[in-house]
Amino acid sequence: MTALVIAEHDNASIKGATLNTVTAAAQCGGDVHVLVAGHNAGAAAAAAAQIAGVAKVIHADAAAFEQGLAENVAAQVLAIAGNYSHILFPATAGGKNVAPRVAAKLDVAQISEITKVTGADTFERPIYAGNAIATVQSADAVKVITVRTTGFDAAAATGGSAAVETVAAAAASAKSSFVGREVTKSDRPELTAAKIIVSGGRALGSAEKFNEVMTPLADKLGAAIGASRAAVDAGYAPNDLQVGQTGKIVAPQLYIAAGISGAIQHLAGMKDSKVIVAINKDPEAPIFSVADYGLEADLFTAVPELVKAL
């Protein structure tokens, strides 16, 4: 019984989500192999070989893999899928794009966003915005799984010594081609990888106030900035900052929520944070039910005072 992890990478280095997925794969039993499908991605393959617990790295290199097009990556996965009992993807935008194609071609059910492995064929995953946990047992010969990375500790990025095996690249699909990409650039940590996140809600009242209040706090803490769906919908913050079930799932060491009431869909995206601090003037706000530390106060007073104290 061998598990295959589909690495998330930028052709030069391995992204953090891969490390959490390796941990989940190891708990399925048997060896763990990692597929690095990229273009001029030798450095990424070498980095994958250093991950603790990885027995082998499969390296497929071709121009068709440079941009991670789902059709091409899925074809490569399918070319080697017969060797594996479990195929695991991080539950990122990339993983969610490729995994369903692989599951459909293999004619098996996809098991989405697992947070726990209880056996080689049994997994736990959140449903109803995290208000219930489903235990799923699969009888499929091959388990195609996406992993909610906040549910698993990251494997050590160093200490491994896996062999790197180069395989022939699968033929590129003619059904899609890469046209271009617009990337939001920021000096701040990426939201899903940040150790500290400060998030603002609708109570901030405007985009100007959002920036005026939240930016100094983030600067002081070296934190990423997040936002509730209500704040994003109101235009106070861009979509890529949204934390929640319909945004990004995060689990930083410290999560500070200012002016966020704590709707179910928001809690689903951040309740696995190690320490949660809530600032809200409503004592009945649901966010206080998950907070480790709660401050009942006006955020426009409390946050600037906190910045001064840091």
N, C-alpha and C positions, 0 to 999 in steps of 0.2 A: 504494500500500500504506500503510494508516493503522492505527495501534494505538489502542485505547480502554482507558484505565485507569479502573477503578471506584474512586472515591475513598473512603477511610475517613475519617470526620469526625464531629464532634459538633454539627453545624449552625452552629457558630461558628468552628471552626478545623479545619485539616487535620491528621490524625494522621501520625506519622512513617513508618508502614508504606507510606503512599502515595508518599513520596519515593523509597523503594527500588524500588517497582514502576514508577515513571516511568523510572528508569534502565534497568530490564530492557526496558521497552517501547521505549525509544529504540534499544536494540541490535537490535531486530527489524527495523529499517529503516523509513524513511518518517516521516511526521508522528506526533506523539503528541497525542491528545485526552484530556481527563479529564471523566468524568461525575460531577457532584455532584447526587445525588438526596436532597433533604432538605426540611425545613419551616422557613421563615424562615431559609434557609441562604445568604443573600446574602453574608455575611461569609466563609463557607467557600468559596464560589465565587470571591470576590475573592482569597482567599489562594491558591487553586489556580492562578489566572491569573498569580501571581507566581513559580510554580515554574519554574526554568530548564529549557528544552527543551520546554515545553508550547506547542503551537500554537493550541489552542482549548479552551475549557471549555464543556461542555454543562451547563446548569443547569435541572433539573426540580424544581419546588417544589410540594409538596402536603402536607396533613396526614398522608396515608397513609404518607409517607416518614419521618416524624419519628423513629420508633423503629427504623428500618432493617429492617422485617419482610422476610424473604427473598422471599416471594411477590410483594410489591409492587415491591421493587427489581429483581427478575428481570424482571418485566413491563416495566419502564422500559428495562432493558438490551436486551431483545428488540425493543422498539419502534424502536431505532436500530441494531441489530446489523448490518443489511444494508449499512451504510456502512463496515464495518471488516473487515480481514483477521485481526486479532489482538484478543482481548478478555482483559485481564489483571486479576486480582484479587490483593491481598495474601493470603498463606496464613495469615490470621487466622481467628478464630472466625466473624466476619462474612463474610469472603471465601469460606470453605469452605462456608458455608450457602447462598450465592447461586450460586456458580459451577456446581455440578452441575445445578442447575435450568436454567440457561442452556444448558449443553452438551446436556442431554437434549432440550430443546425444539428446539435447532438440529440434533439428531441427529448430533452430532460427539463424538469422544472428548475427555475432559478430560485435560490434561497437568498433573500435580500437582507442586507444590513444586519448580519448576525452580531451579537454582542457577547456571546458565550458559546463555547464548544463543550457539550456534556458527553459526547461520544463520537465515534467516527461517522455515525449517520444521524446524530441528533444535535440540534442547535437551538439557541434562544435568540429571538429577535423582538424588538419593540413594535407594538401596534397601537392604534388609536392615540397617536401623538405621544407615545411613551407611557400612556396611562395603564397599559397592560403589556405583559410579556408573553409571547406565544412560544411554545416549545414545538419545534418542527422536526419530524423524523422523515428521512428520505430513503426510499427504496431504489432510487436510480443508481445505475452502475457507476455513473460519474456525477459527482456533486459539483454544480457550478454555483459559486458563492460570492457575494459581495460582503465586505467586512466593514462594519462601522468602526473606524479606527479608534474612536474615543473609548471603546469597550475593551481594548487590549493594550498592554504596555508595549513600548517599542523594543524590538530586539536590539542588541548592541550592534552599532554600525561597524565595529572593529573586533578583531579576535578570531574571525573565521578564516578558513583557508580552502575554500571550495575550488574545484577544478572548473575551468571555463571551456565549454564545448561549443565550437562554432558549427552552425547548421545552415543549410541552404535556405535562402529566403523564399517564402511563398510568393507566387505570382501576384502582382498588384491588381487590384480591382479597377475596372474601367468605369465603374458606376459613380465614382466621386473623384474630385480632385481638389487640391488645396488652392484657395484663391488668395486669402490674406487673413491677418489676425490683428485686431486692435487690442493692445494690452494696457491695462491701467497700471501706471508706474507709481510707486510710492517708496519713500525712504523708511516707512514703518514696517514692522514685521508682518508677514502674511497672516491673515486672520486665523486660519485653521492650524497654523504652526506656532502662534504666539504664546508665550508663557504668561503674559499679562494682557488682559483686554478690558478696556473701559467702553461701556455701551450707553448710548443715550436713547431716550424714548420721546413720545409725542409731547410730553410735558415741557420740553425745551421750547416749543412754540414756533420756531422758525429755523431756517438753515443758518442764518447769521448767528443766532443764539447757540445753536448746536456747535458750530465751530468755535465760538467765543468761549463757551464753557468747557467743552470736552477736550479741545486740542491742548490747552496748557496742562491738564491732568495727564493726558497721554504722553506729552513731552517729558514731564517730570518722572514718569514711571518707565519710560521707554516702551510704552504699550502700543498694541494695535487698537484701532477704533472700530467699534461695532455699533449696530443700531437695531431697534426693534422694527418689526414690519410696519407698525403704525407710523413710525418716524420716516421710514423709506417711502411709504405710500403718500405721506404728506409732502414729500419732496425735500425733507431736511437733510437726507443723506443718500448717497448713490446705492443702487441695488447690490453692488458687490460687498457692501458692509453689513448686509442683513444677516442677523443671527436668528435661527429658528428652524422649525420643521421645513418651511419652504425657502429657507436661506441656507446658512452654513451651520454645521454641527461642530461645536467647539468644546474643548475641555482643558482650558488653561490652568495654570497653578493658581491664578487670581483673576476673578471676574467681578468687575465693579459695574453695577447697573444703576444708572441715575435717571430718575423720572420714568422708569419702566414699571408698568403695573404688574406684569407677569402673566400674560395670557398663556393658555396651554401650549400653543404652538411655539411661543418663545421659550418657555421652560424646557420643551423637548430638545431645544438646540443647545442649552448651556447648563443643564442641571448636573452634568457629570463633572463640572469644574471642581477643582480641589477645594478652593475657598471662594465663597460667594458673598459679596458685600452689596447690600441694597440701600439706596438713598431714595426715600419717597415720603411725601408729606401725608399720604393716606395710610393710616394705621391698618386698614383692612386690605391693603394691596396684596394679591396672591404671591408676589415675589418674596414677601417676608417668610412664606412657608418653606422655602428652599434655601433661604439665606443663612449663612453661618453668623454673619454680623449684619444687623439692621439699624439704620439711622432714620428715625422719623423726623424729617426736616425738609425745608424748602431747598431744593437742589441749587438754586441760584445764590443761596447764602453758603450752604454746606460745601459745595465743590470748590469755590474759590478759597474758602478757609482751609480746606484740605491741601490745596496746591501750595498755599503759603506755609503750611506746616511741614511739608515734605522737604 
